[in-house]
Amino acid sequence: MKKLFTSESVCEGHPDKLCDFISDSILDAYLSIDENARVAVEVCAGKETIFITGEITSSCEVNIEQVARKAIQSIGYFVDTDIHADTCKILINVSKQSSDIALGVNDEIGGAGDQGMMFGYATDETPSYLPFGVYYAHQLAKRLQECRKNHIIEGIGADGKVQLTVEYDGNQIKKIDTILISIQHKPEKDLDQLKLEVWENVISPILPKEYIDKDTHYYFNPTGRFVIGGPLGDAGVTGRKIIVDTYGGYARHGGGAFSGKDGTKVDRSAAYMARYVAKNVVANHYAKKCEIQLSYAIGMKDPISIYINTYGTHTIPEEEILNKIVHTFDFTPQGMIQSLKLKTPIFTKTTNYGHFGKDELPWENIISF
């Protein structure tokens, strides 16, 4: 049966991703001085204003405004069609972590910072163990920004989106059905020429040619104009691209966002651990696909439940896989923080182009178990 499945990615100048990046930059700034900092930071961006709020408890002081401006600058926002790193207004409303929450996450108790459920997923569709659509959508978005920063394509901006529709025959990838790219551009840029440049410098080097044919659709800037971008074109909020951050909709999501949260927040640490476990189940050839669910209660160390689904692709019984999992991996918040190195300032590496599938991140390591 023919099936079409679509996933998306966004460029680093997308207003939601700008907010994610500022949040993770603040987190990394604290962790680089105080590895035990408790950070939960949210950012909202609109027009020429950045609003930063949340809770931080730390032994150190960080110039939050300076960190935010540096983050905006690193993305490349300086012009009047998005937001200006040097002149935008930054409002900060940050307090300390709630004493009620602190009771359950202190070092003596080491409990989860919140309740909730988290999912991890892996598939052998790609070498990264990510679904085909979201993996290549990320690669296209990343390549767009490489072309901007390295002046391979002139006249494009930091904001943009990529959408990829993949045709499946049963569970097998048949072809790429549709490529949709929207990228911010300077007003004088010829869009027909830009469409061609994007095909030649972004799409052609990235997408496997065997999955593209004469019937593959290519849509570029469908409105015909994308000059105004970033927070000037649309408001941005931390945590609003959770499907982009994970599996492109191909697997379930517990609903909790990642960016701006330290490792005691299981929204982040347990989602990373679930991915780590799922990837290793597939990498060790126990299944071709694997989804893991973890659930937690605030203040409690051990997960309430651990669930596994291999979609009938397991090579050994799922009960045996689950037994291997619980005897190999430590699912307590402190155990996850230690094994995944979540006290180190690595979180700005996760913000853009997905939190998974990047070999340099600890939860992407492959072990034998």
Disulfide bonds with the S-S distance in Angstrom:
none
